[in-house]
Amino acid sequence: MLTHTNFAVWSNSIKYVLIGTNTWDIVTGVEDVPQGGDVEYREYYKRSNKAVSILYGSITPAIQAYSLVAKKLIPYQAKTHTKTHTRV
């Protein structure tokens, strides 16, 4: 759980959680939104939502209020997904 004092430990731990759930490349921007068919897009979208859930659930409520997960990733995700696909 991320607190105001443990970023280094938390970031290392969460990295391996995201790697283990096959979502690390989405979070780091290595993997782009697929432009192929619906099956690829839906799989990407599910993994993207999983990453947001993992990240948001791993930070304290005090930090959640100011997090980029809540303010940046979710609006970015919605904007990105609605450009080329309808919401699933």
Stockholm file with secondary structure:
# STOCKHOLM 1.0

chainA/1-88         MLTHTNFAVWSNSIKYVLIGTNTWDIVTGVEDVPQGGDVEYREYYKRSNKAVSILYGSITPAIQAYSLVAKKLIPYQAKTHTKTHTRV
#=GR chainA/1-88 SS CBCSSCHHHHHHHHHHHHHHTTCHHHHHTSSCCCCSCHHHHHHHHHHHHHHHHHHHHTBCHHHHTTCHIIIIIHHHHHHHHHHHSCCC
#=GC SS_cons        CBCSSCHHHHHHHHHHHHHHTTCHHHHHTSSCCCCSCHHHHHHHHHHHHHHHHHHHHTBCHHHHTTCHIIIIIHHHHHHHHHHHSCCC
//
